[in-house]
Amino acid sequence: MMNRTTRSCTALLLTLAAATAINGCDDDPLVYQDDPDAAAAYQQLARDWLRWSQALPYTQSPIADDTGERCADGQTFDAWMLAGTFGGPTSRTCEIPADTPLFFPLVNRWIIPGLDPTDLPEDIPGFIEWVKEYFAWQRAHTCALTLVLDGQPLLGDTAEIDEELYVVVDEPFEVELNDDNWATEYGKQGGVYPLSFIDGHWALLEPLPPGDHTLEFSAVMCDGAEILFETSAEYELHVQSGGWGGWGGWGDDDDDQ
């Protein structure tokens, strides 16, 4: 397990605009949710990740990508977003700009309901309570989690990963769906959806040193002995050296979107 004697880098990463300045200030690249500001940064990035993933066409999604050719699609946010899978394993190769933090889910869930014309504003609190219960059930049934960088586990075991990396955004936020989305076949139209929610286990990494790195993460959902869902991703990352990576700059996204 990597050294966690200091977390002085965390404050610098909270705004992410200063991310290029912190590379190498700790042996452990993982940013922890040790205080409210860090937790808020994780929540904002989880919102951004959902906006990133849902703005892209489902049939050409980085989540469904089995090679890494979609790795650079839509990268306009405050961290470089990596995808898990819709289930099962995958291996990808991805080139990462220099001085760029990484953000990704070991496993996640999202809820993006359509607006029923018969719904009333007073119905929303009850729906949010259901969302909270659903996410809590999913978290309780997460039975295995792994996070490994260059062959080194970043946290000790599933219990520690759950404690350090769980994120829930159970207050509604706005997401715009692509016309080609995961529920298009069921009639879900593209457009802006104001009642969106997300949870899961997420990792924010400081910019990695230039060169080649291997990143592995996975999750298993269980109900007793029954496996409900499995996902795993292995990335061969090539981090560019020197200067700005030129991937589009830091995004202007904020909580009001």
C-alpha positions in Angstrom: 0.0 0.0 0.0 1.4 3.4 -0.9 2.5 5.9 1.7 -0.3 8.1 3.1 1.7 10.1 5.6 0.7 13.3 4.1 -2.3 14.6 2.1 -1.0 18.1 1.5 -1.8 17.8 -2.2 -5.5 17.5 -1.5 -6.2 21.1 -1.0 -4.5 22.0 -4.2 -6.6 19.6 -6.2 -9.9 20.8 -4.8 -10.3 23.4 -7.5 -8.4 21.3 -10.1 -7.3 24.5 -11.8 -4.0 24.1 -9.9 -3.6 20.4 -10.8 -0.6 21.0 -12.9 1.3 22.3 -9.9 0.9 19.3 -7.6 2.4 16.4 -9.5 4.8 14.4 -7.3 4.0 16.1 -4.0 3.1 12.8 -2.4 3.9 9.2 -3.1 0.2 8.4 -3.1 -1.7 9.9 -6.2 -5.1 9.2 -4.8 -7.1 12.2 -3.5 -9.1 11.4 -0.4 -12.4 12.7 0.8 -11.1 13.8 4.2 -13.0 17.0 4.5 -16.2 18.7 3.2 -14.3 20.5 0.4 -12.8 17.3 -0.9 -16.1 15.5 -0.8 -17.8 18.4 -2.7 -15.1 18.1 -5.3 -15.8 14.4 -5.8 -19.6 15.1 -6.0 -19.0 17.8 -8.6 -16.8 15.5 -10.7 -19.4 12.7 -10.5 -22.0 15.2 -11.9 -19.5 16.1 -14.6 -18.8 12.5 -15.4 -22.5 11.8 -16.0 -22.8 14.9 -18.2 -19.7 13.8 -20.1 -20.9 10.2 -20.6 -24.5 11.0 -21.5 -23.7 13.7 -24.0 -21.9 11.2 -26.1 -23.7 8.7 -28.4 -24.4 5.4 -26.6 -23.5 3.3 -29.6 -20.1 4.9 -29.7 -19.7 5.4 -26.0 -16.3 5.2 -24.1 -18.2 2.9 -21.7 -18.7 0.4 -24.4 -15.3 0.9 -26.0 -13.1 -2.2 -26.0 -9.9 -0.7 -27.3 -9.5 2.9 -25.9 -10.1 4.6 -29.3 -12.9 6.7 -27.6 -10.8 7.7 -24.7 -10.4 11.4 -25.8 -14.1 11.9 -26.8 -15.7 14.8 -25.1 -12.9 15.6 -22.7 -13.7 19.2 -21.7 -14.1 19.0 -17.9 -11.8 19.6 -15.0 -10.3 16.1 -15.0 -9.8 13.5 -17.7 -12.7 11.1 -17.4 -12.2 7.4 -17.7 -15.0 4.9 -18.2 -15.8 1.6 -16.6 -18.0 -0.9 -18.5 -21.7 -1.7 -18.9 -20.7 -5.1 -17.5 -17.8 -7.5 -17.9 -14.1 -6.9 -18.5 -12.3 -4.7 -20.9 -8.8 -3.6 -21.8 -8.0 -0.2 -23.2 -5.1 1.9 -24.3 -5.3 5.7 -23.7 -3.0 8.6 -24.2 -3.3 11.2 -21.4 -2.2 14.8 -21.6 0.6 16.0 -19.3 -0.4 17.5 -15.9 -4.0 16.1 -16.0 -5.8 14.6 -13.1 -7.9 11.5 -13.7 -11.4 10.7 -12.5 -13.3 7.5 -12.9 -15.9 5.1 -11.3 -14.9 1.7 -10.1 -18.7 1.1 -10.3 -21.6 3.6 -10.5 -25.3 3.9 -11.0 -27.4 6.7 -12.4 -31.1 7.6 -12.4 -32.4 9.9 -15.1 -36.2 9.8 -15.1 -38.4 11.5 -17.6 -40.8 14.2 -16.5 -44.4 12.9 -16.4 -46.9 15.7 -17.1 -49.0 14.4 -14.3 -46.2 14.8 -11.7 -46.6 17.5 -9.2 -43.7 19.4 -7.4 -44.8 17.8 -4.1 -44.1 14.4 -5.7 -40.4 15.1 -6.0 -39.4 14.7 -2.3 -40.9 11.2 -2.2 -39.0 10.3 -5.4 -35.8 11.5 -3.9 -36.3 9.4 -0.8 -36.7 6.4 -3.1 -33.5 7.3 -4.9 -31.7 7.4 -1.5 -33.0 4.0 -0.6 -32.1 2.5 -4.0 -28.5 3.8 -3.8 -28.1 2.6 -0.2 -29.2 -0.9 -1.2 -26.8 -0.9 -4.1 -23.9 0.2 -1.9 -24.7 -2.4 0.7 -24.6 -5.1 -2.1 -21.2 -4.1 -3.4 -19.2 -7.1 -2.3 -15.8 -6.5 -4.0 -13.8 -3.5 -5.1 -10.3 -3.1 -6.5 -8.1 -0.2 -7.4 -4.5 -0.9 -8.6 -2.0 1.5 -10.2 1.2 0.1 -11.7 0.7 -3.2 -9.8 0.2 -1.4 -6.4 -3.2 -1.4 -4.6 -4.0 2.2 -3.7 -6.2 1.1 -0.8 -6.2 -2.0 1.4 -9.4 -3.8 0.8 -13.1 -3.5 -0.2 -14.1 -2.0 3.2 -11.4 0.7 3.0 -12.3 1.5 -0.7 -16.0 1.8 0.3 -15.2 4.1 3.2 -12.8 6.3 1.2 -14.3 6.4 -2.3 -18.1 6.2 -2.1 -19.9 9.2 -3.5 -23.7 9.9 -3.7 -25.4 12.8 -5.4 -29.0 12.4 -4.3 -30.1 16.0 -4.9 -31.3 16.5 -8.5 -29.1 18.1 -11.1 -29.4 18.6 -14.8 -28.0 16.3 -17.5 -28.4 16.5 -21.3 -28.9 13.2 -23.0 -27.8 12.4 -26.5 -30.5 11.3 -28.9 -28.6 8.0 -29.0 -28.7 7.0 -25.4 -28.8 3.8 -23.3 -32.6 3.9 -23.3 -33.3 5.0 -26.8 -34.6 1.6 -27.7 -37.2 2.0 -24.9 -38.3 5.4 -26.3 -36.2 7.7 -24.1 -35.6 10.9 -26.1 -32.5 13.1 -26.1 -32.8 16.4 -24.3 -32.3 18.1 -20.9 -33.4 16.1 -17.8 -33.4 18.2 -14.6 -34.0 15.2 -12.2 -30.7 13.3 -12.4 -28.9 11.4 -9.7 -25.7 9.3 -9.4 -23.8 7.3 -6.9 -20.9 4.8 -6.8 -17.3 4.4 -5.9 -15.0 6.9 -7.6 -11.3 7.7 -7.7 -9.6 11.0 -8.3 -5.9 10.7 -9.1 -3.4 13.5 -9.2 -1.6 13.9 -12.6 0.6 10.9 -13.1 4.3 11.2 -14.0 5.1 11.1 -17.8 5.5 7.7 -19.3 3.6 4.4 -19.2 1.3 3.3 -16.4 -1.2 0.5 -15.9 -4.5 1.2 -14.1 -6.9 -1.5 -13.1 -10.2 -1.2 -11.3 -13.2 -3.5 -10.8 -16.3 -4.1 -8.8 -18.7 -7.0 -8.0 -22.3 -6.6 -6.8 -23.7 -9.6 -4.8 -26.9 -10.7 -3.2 -25.7 -13.5 -0.9 -23.9 -16.0 -3.1 -25.5 -14.6 -6.3 -23.5 -12.2 -8.4 -25.7 -9.5 -9.7 -23.2 -7.5 -11.7 -19.5 -7.4 -12.5 -17.3 -4.8 -14.1 -13.6 -4.5 -14.6 -11.3 -2.2 -16.7 -7.6 -2.3 -17.4 -6.0 0.8 -18.9 -2.6 1.0 -20.5 -2.0 4.8 -20.0 0.6 6.8 -21.8 1.1 10.1 -20.1 2.6 12.8 -22.3 5.7 14.6 -21.2 6.3 18.3 -20.9 4.1 21.3 -21.3 0.4 21.5 -21.8 -1.3 18.5 -23.3 -3.6 20.5 -25.6 -6.8 18.4 -24.9 -9.1 21.4 -24.8 -8.4 23.2 -21.6 -10.2 23.2 -18.3 -14.0 23.2 -18.6 -16.3 26.0 -17.4 -18.9 23.6 -16.0 -20.3 24.4 -12.6 -23.1 23.4 -10.2 -25.7 25.6 -11.8 -25.8 23.6 -15.0 
